[in-house]
Amino acid sequence: MSELVTLSKNGDVAVVTVNNPPVNALSPGVPEGILAHIQTAAADPAVKAIVLIGGGKTFIAGADIKEFGKITSGKKTRDVGLYPTLLAIENCPKPVVCAIHGTAFGGGLEFAQACHYRVAAPNAQIGQPEVKLGIIPGAAGTQRLPRLAGVVRAAEMCAMGNPVSARQAHDWEIVDQLIDGDLLTGAIAFAREQAASGKPPRKTREIADRFGDAAENAKGLAELRKQSAKQWRGMQAPLRAIEAVEAAARLPFEKGCKKEAELFQECLFSTESKGMIHVFFGERTVAKIPDLPKDVKLIDIKTAAIVGAGTMGGGITMTYVNAGIPVVLKEVDQPALDRGLDTIRRNYGVSVQRGKMTQAQVDAKLAMIRPTLNYEDLKEADIVVEAVFENMELKKQVFAEIDKVAKPEAVLASNTSTLNIDEIAASTSRPQMVVGNHFFSPANVMKLLEIVRGKQSSQEILATSMALARRLGKVGVLVGNCWGFVGNRMFGPYMREAAFLVEEGSKVQDVDATLYEWGMAMGPLAVGDLAGLDVGYKVRKEAEHQIPKGMRPHLADNHLVEAGRYGQKTGAGWYRYGKGSRTPVPDPEAERLIAEAVQAGGVKQHPATKEEIIERTIYGLVNEGAAILDEGHALRSVDIDIVYVYGYGFPAFRGGPMFYADTIGLKKVYDRVRQFEKAHGFWWKPSPLLKRLAESGQTFAEFDRQKWGAAE
Ligand SMILES: NC(=O)c1ccc[n+]([C@@H]2O[C@H](COP(=O)([O-])OP(=O)(O)OC[C@H]3O[C@@H](n4cnc5c(N)ncnc54)[C@H](O)[C@@H]3O)[C@@H](O)[C@H]2O)c1
């Protein structure tokens, strides 16, 4: 029999163990192995009861996600899935007890539900997280779970996807018994008790008294629909999950399962699910750097130094100490240092207020920060991260100082958002040790880290940065050294188009609302206000000479900045803000200033449709992304997608800008870009790669494959 699953005996109890490390995923062979062993045990007269358990550190942590991709790409047909296997387990005439430790997620929890009883280690976790991949449970999870936990709780688990602790699951009667001490011993004893009771095994599908009150359920589900529309804005899967669970209380088990299968199929073949699965695998793909040998020696990072305790330096410091790496924090003078430390303390204070950390934990973190005003104190650090103002001359001076004191083997990283890493590196005696580590604001929260490869950055430095990103809880994406790297460079056309749409007559709040509804975490103009309109203004002023004569410059946002409206920090930008508030309020005064600028510039007025708002802004991202890819400043299109999903609030269910363009069809995207070029000239030069792919009927995903071969 399959080695993935083994059968042993403990007296009159058979033990079926899943051994598919690391997480006992339901790869081909596992479900079949479990069923075969259970049937063997059922046929053995010496066996009175059966325990199903996971070997190693966990029960079955979920489905093998690669299998979903095989089905949607047509490499494999989805027959009837796990449904009959689970039914056969449930039909076993001897009691089957599932013993859960670690996690029982997705298909793992559906296996557990098909067993007659469940026991669990108190620190185990269970959940139906399928919604995070844009699908719903597909092996009767939406039908059995409400028979155990009630309709509303089951719907919440399936629609929100959050894990539930074993204790909670015990309270909710999903788990029959918590077992302190050795789980297998406890499970065997429990199984023996069930066999001795002489009662027929309890089939979950036949439990009918736990659904809950119909009127209460209707109220609970209406509330849940609202909640999931907020949390999973724009997505279908959570609503389908609720619909499937609702059907469980209404239909006989078999019919309910048919309904679930229909909804599952609909979700699996949706672009929403393909987008989310793309992001899931993308996060793993970006960790693979084709020209970095696997055995590059990593620099051991035990301590760090951060230069600059402003917005970013403070957040980066928190990121390091949260990962257990002590930090020396350097500033220019005592007031700046005090300000930086105060902000860090305040931020940790919020975590204490919210019950996420204890004061003792915060004190321990704060004790890991050593403030200083002297470069000399950086000499022990294994990595120095510079986060001073975005000014090349200043950065060069700072790096020259760092170069004087840092250990020869220290990583020298800059958090610059746009500046040339090679120029910064040239101010040191060791450009091979210099790299960009571009965090996103707030640095202790945002998951993205762009790792900028300088011309001379050594393999050790790059590999260390990638490994360090993981240790810091970030997703590291290697990017090339061009202005703004990947994320900020693409953000330029996106923000420009949002501003231009307003200049052409769309309302600020309409542009933002359209993109928010489409799935972006925030509207672009509200983002502009958050980041500070003066930042883009400065950049534009420096690049003004590059705009050909007769081409339209930025009118409205320049005018706003010149009127002292820098965004949230001045209480007004595209919107106005109440004192101390971050909530954007549409502002007639902004409208007046915009109209003034537009009139002076003679811009023709035609408010855009929602479709045009999306095409202008999102295709702006795609066209620039294609240029970046063509130039080799991103390794693969999926790297760009991951930058946007993790750094810029791009909706995961659309898979990232490049994946989204593939789903629209590059020909259609290219045709629109050409129309925009006709209307706006200089600003919309189509990327040669976009043109090539569109004309040859290819996708960005195919481009990736041709360049690097199929992803593993
Ligand atoms: N703010 C963002 O959203 C963001 C996001 C990503 C990257 N960045 C980049 O991070 C860097 C810092 O930006 P910020 O927003 O934190 O700026 P900030 O103005 O909040 O902080 C800069 C800090 O650097 C300090 N400083 C200046 N010279 C110094 C020196 N010689 N030694 C020590 N400290 C010195 C200043 O006193 C100030 O506290 C910039 O390069 C910026 O482009 C910013």
The ligand as a MOL file (V3000), in Angstrom:
LIG
                    3D

  0  0  0     0  0            999 V3000
M  V30 BEGIN CTAB
M  V30 COUNTS 44 48 0 0 0
M  V30 BEGIN ATOM
M  V30 1 N 7.5920 57.7450 3.4570 0
M  V30 2 C 7.3800 56.7440 2.6380 0
M  V30 3 O 6.2410 56.3740 2.3480 0
M  V30 4 C 8.5560 56.0000 2.0480 0
M  V30 5 C 8.3510 54.7160 1.5400 0
M  V30 6 C 9.4440 53.9920 1.0700 0
M  V30 7 C 10.6990 54.5560 1.0730 0
M  V30 8 N 10.8640 55.8210 1.5490 0 CHG=1
M  V30 9 C 12.2330 56.3580 1.5590 0
M  V30 10 O 12.7530 56.2450 2.8680 0
M  V30 11 C 13.6700 57.2960 3.1310 0
M  V30 12 C 13.2460 58.0210 4.3920 0
M  V30 13 O 11.9410 58.5380 4.2040 0
M  V30 14 P 11.0160 58.9770 5.4220 0
M  V30 15 O 9.6660 59.1450 4.8810 0
M  V30 16 O 11.2500 58.0700 6.5650 0 CHG=-1
M  V30 17 O 11.6330 60.4000 5.7600 0
M  V30 18 P 11.5090 61.2220 7.1150 0
M  V30 19 O 11.6800 62.6300 6.7420 0
M  V30 20 O 10.3280 60.8060 7.8880 0
M  V30 21 O 12.7800 60.7450 7.9440 0
M  V30 22 C 14.1080 60.9670 7.5670 0
M  V30 23 C 14.9110 60.9970 8.8520 0
M  V30 24 O 16.2990 60.9140 8.5260 0
M  V30 25 C 16.9780 61.6830 9.4930 0
M  V30 26 N 18.3260 62.0030 9.0040 0
M  V30 27 C 18.7060 62.8710 8.0660 0
M  V30 28 N 20.0430 62.8550 7.9390 0
M  V30 29 C 20.5270 61.9490 8.8050 0
M  V30 30 C 21.8200 61.4870 9.1660 0
M  V30 31 N 22.8980 61.9590 8.5750 0
M  V30 32 N 21.9090 60.5330 10.1150 0
M  V30 33 C 20.8090 60.0560 10.7070 0
M  V30 34 N 19.5790 60.4650 10.4230 0
M  V30 35 C 19.4300 61.3980 9.4840 0
M  V30 36 C 16.1090 62.9050 9.6880 0
M  V30 37 O 16.3960 63.5680 10.9030 0
M  V30 38 C 14.7230 62.2610 9.6740 0
M  V30 39 O 14.3000 61.9190 10.9770 0
M  V30 40 C 13.6830 58.1400 1.8720 0
M  V30 41 O 14.7420 57.7150 1.0670 0
M  V30 42 C 12.3500 57.8250 1.2250 0
M  V30 43 O 12.3530 58.0160 -0.1610 0
M  V30 44 C 9.8240 56.5410 2.0520 0
M  V30 END ATOM
M  V30 BEGIN BOND
M  V30 1 1 1 2
M  V30 2 2 2 3
M  V30 3 1 2 4
M  V30 4 1 4 5
M  V30 5 2 4 44
M  V30 6 2 5 6
M  V30 7 1 6 7
M  V30 8 2 7 8
M  V30 9 1 8 9
M  V30 10 1 8 44
M  V30 11 1 9 10
M  V30 12 1 9 42
M  V30 13 1 10 11
M  V30 14 1 11 12
M  V30 15 1 11 40
M  V30 16 1 12 13
M  V30 17 1 13 14
M  V30 18 2 14 15
M  V30 19 1 14 16
M  V30 20 1 14 17
M  V30 21 1 17 18
M  V30 22 2 18 19
M  V30 23 1 18 20
M  V30 24 1 18 21
M  V30 25 1 21 22
M  V30 26 1 22 23
M  V30 27 1 23 24
M  V30 28 1 23 38
M  V30 29 1 24 25
M  V30 30 1 25 26
M  V30 31 1 25 36
M  V30 32 1 26 27
M  V30 33 1 26 35
M  V30 34 2 27 28
M  V30 35 1 28 29
M  V30 36 1 29 30
M  V30 37 2 29 35
M  V30 38 1 30 31
M  V30 39 2 30 32
M  V30 40 1 32 33
M  V30 41 2 33 34
M  V30 42 1 34 35
M  V30 43 1 36 37
M  V30 44 1 36 38
M  V30 45 1 38 39
M  V30 46 1 40 41
M  V30 47 1 40 42
M  V30 48 1 42 43
M  V30 END BOND
M  V30 END CTAB
M  END
